[in-house]
Amino acid sequence: SGGHAILQEFIQPIRKDLHRDLVVRFETPPGIQAQVDWAERFDRIQYNGQWRSLNLFVMTMGYSRYMTGEFTVSQRLEVLEECHIRAFREIGGITKEILYDNMKTVILDPDKQILNPKFLDFAGHYGFAPKFCQPYRAQTKGKVERVIGYIRDNFYKGRIFSDLGHLNRMFVGWLRETANKRIHGTTYEVPEIRLAAEQPHLISIEGKRD
């Protein structure tokens, strides 16, 4: 019994609990998932006599939070596949699935979930299943989104480099010596150490053709 104000007072704590449930972080067991994305809006550099825009490929392991990646001047399918292969080698294996944000070179029609057949062949060869974020659900790939922000602020900002190769050598060094050795803000563990526990659950890259 009572009026509208009493009802509002009663429902308020329930609303808070509901919101808390909706934003619970999604965690995956070892070896199950990695997340991949391209980041843009970096500087332009001279590459083979032309000014080109810098792109950043990033792969983040869902369980260990170990990250790897590289800067490129293209997002073509062949470049994307080469970035994957180098990431697999760095990580020491392949997760059972990789999550993408409706990347044009991977998915031709997000609404109908039509995959690029060339990329599907690539995924089949390496033994992983491509998965895709739900439209307008940015939090689905939150792990890699946060990583990109971390890289911009803690590695790239103010960095001086002579060319693409120089930039990537510095980036690899920073990933190995700083990013993957820090205590992660969510797991409270070191990504490099968690990766060692995750590696036995990964698909082997041995014997795969380049």
C-alpha positions in Angstrom: 0.0 0.0 0.0 1.1 3.6 -0.5 1.7 6.1 -3.2 4.2 6.5 -6.1 7.0 7.9 -3.9 6.9 4.8 -1.7 7.2 2.6 -4.8 10.2 4.6 -6.1 11.9 4.2 -2.7 11.3 0.5 -2.8 12.5 -0.1 -6.3 15.8 2.0 -6.1 18.0 -0.7 -4.5 16.7 -3.3 -7.0 17.6 -1.0 -9.9 21.2 -0.7 -8.5 21.5 -4.5 -8.2 20.2 -5.0 -11.8 22.7 -2.5 -13.2 25.5 -4.2 -11.3 24.6 -7.6 -12.8 24.5 -6.2 -16.3 28.0 -4.9 -16.3 29.8 -8.0 -14.8 33.0 -8.6 -16.6 33.1 -11.5 -19.0 36.1 -13.8 -18.3 37.2 -16.8 -20.3 39.2 -19.9 -19.3 42.8 -20.4 -20.5 43.2 -21.0 -24.2 39.6 -20.2 -25.2 39.6 -16.7 -26.5 41.8 -13.8 -27.8 40.5 -10.4 -29.0 41.8 -8.6 -32.1 41.3 -5.1 -33.3 42.8 -2.4 -35.5 43.5 1.1 -34.0 43.8 4.2 -36.2 44.3 7.9 -35.8 48.1 7.7 -35.2 50.6 9.9 -37.1 51.5 9.6 -40.8 55.0 8.4 -41.7 57.2 8.2 -44.8 57.1 4.6 -46.1 58.7 3.7 -49.5 58.7 7.3 -50.5 55.1 8.0 -49.7 53.2 9.4 -46.7 51.1 6.7 -45.1 48.8 6.5 -42.1 49.9 4.3 -39.2 47.6 1.5 -38.0 48.0 -0.6 -34.9 47.2 -4.4 -34.9 46.6 -5.7 -31.4 45.9 -9.2 -30.1 45.0 -9.6 -26.4 44.6 -13.0 -24.7 41.4 -13.3 -22.8 42.7 -15.3 -19.8 46.2 -14.1 -19.3 45.8 -10.5 -20.7 49.1 -11.0 -22.5 49.2 -8.7 -25.5 51.1 -8.5 -28.7 50.8 -6.5 -31.9 52.6 -4.3 -34.4 52.2 -1.0 -36.3 51.5 -1.2 -40.0 50.7 1.1 -43.0 47.9 -1.1 -44.3 44.8 -3.1 -43.1 44.7 -5.3 -46.1 43.8 -9.0 -45.6 47.3 -10.2 -46.4 48.7 -7.8 -43.7 46.1 -8.9 -41.2 47.0 -12.5 -41.7 50.7 -11.9 -41.4 50.1 -10.0 -38.2 48.1 -13.0 -36.8 50.9 -15.4 -37.7 53.6 -13.2 -35.9 51.2 -12.9 -32.9 50.7 -16.7 -32.7 54.5 -17.2 -32.7 55.0 -14.6 -30.0 52.2 -16.1 -27.8 53.3 -19.7 -28.5 50.0 -21.0 -29.8 46.5 -20.2 -30.9 43.3 -19.8 -28.9 40.2 -21.8 -29.9 38.4 -18.6 -30.9 39.3 -15.0 -31.8 36.8 -12.1 -31.3 36.6 -9.3 -33.9 34.7 -6.1 -34.1 33.0 -6.6 -37.5 36.4 -6.0 -39.3 35.7 -5.4 -43.0 38.5 -7.8 -44.2 37.0 -10.5 -41.9 33.3 -10.1 -42.2 31.7 -9.0 -45.5 28.1 -8.5 -44.1 27.8 -8.0 -40.3 24.0 -8.2 -40.4 24.0 -11.6 -42.2 27.3 -12.8 -40.6 28.8 -13.5 -44.0 32.5 -14.2 -43.6 35.3 -13.4 -46.1 36.0 -16.9 -47.6 39.7 -16.2 -47.8 39.9 -15.3 -44.1 37.7 -18.3 -43.3 40.3 -20.5 -45.1 43.0 -18.9 -43.0 41.2 -19.5 -39.7 40.4 -23.1 -40.7 44.1 -23.8 -41.5 45.2 -22.4 -38.1 42.3 -24.1 -36.3 40.5 -21.2 -34.6 36.9 -20.0 -34.9 36.3 -16.3 -35.7 33.7 -14.7 -33.5 32.1 -11.3 -33.7 31.0 -8.5 -31.4 27.3 -7.7 -31.2 26.6 -4.5 -33.0 26.6 -1.4 -30.7 28.0 -3.5 -27.8 31.5 -2.0 -27.5 32.0 -3.7 -24.1 32.0 -7.1 -25.8 35.6 -6.5 -26.8 36.5 -4.4 -23.8 39.8 -6.2 -23.1 41.4 -5.1 -26.4 39.8 -1.6 -26.3 41.4 -0.9 -23.0 44.7 -2.2 -24.2 44.6 0.2 -27.2 44.1 3.2 -24.8 46.9 1.9 -22.6 49.3 1.7 -25.6 48.4 5.2 -26.8 49.0 6.7 -23.4 52.0 4.7 -22.1 53.9 3.8 -25.2 53.1 5.9 -28.3 52.5 9.4 -26.8 55.7 11.5 -27.2 57.6 8.6 -28.9 60.2 9.6 -31.4 61.1 7.0 -34.2 62.9 7.1 -37.5 60.8 4.7 -39.5 58.2 1.8 -39.2 60.9 -0.8 -38.4 62.3 1.4 -35.6 58.9 2.0 -34.2 58.0 -1.7 -34.1 61.3 -2.7 -32.5 60.7 -0.2 -29.7 57.1 -1.5 -29.4 58.2 -5.2 -29.1 60.7 -4.2 -26.5 58.0 -2.2 -24.5 55.5 -5.1 -24.7 58.0 -7.7 -23.5 59.8 -5.6 -20.8 57.0 -3.3 -19.6 53.4 -4.1 -20.6 53.5 -7.9 -20.1 55.5 -7.7 -17.0 53.3 -5.3 -15.1 50.7 -6.3 -12.6 47.4 -6.2 -14.5 44.7 -4.0 -13.0 41.9 -6.6 -13.4 43.6 -9.9 -12.7 46.2 -8.5 -10.2 48.7 -10.9 -11.8 51.5 -10.5 -14.3 50.3 -11.3 -17.9 53.7 -13.0 -18.8 53.2 -15.4 -15.8 49.6 -16.1 -16.6 50.5 -16.8 -20.2 52.8 -19.6 -19.1 49.8 -21.2 -17.4 47.7 -20.6 -20.5 50.1 -22.0 -23.1 49.4 -25.7 -22.5 45.8 -25.0 -23.4 46.6 -23.4 -26.8 46.4 -25.0 -30.2 50.0 -25.7 -31.4 51.4 -23.6 -34.3 54.0 -26.3 -35.1 53.7 -27.6 -38.6 51.4 -24.8 -39.8 52.5 -23.3 -43.1 53.1 -19.6 -43.3 
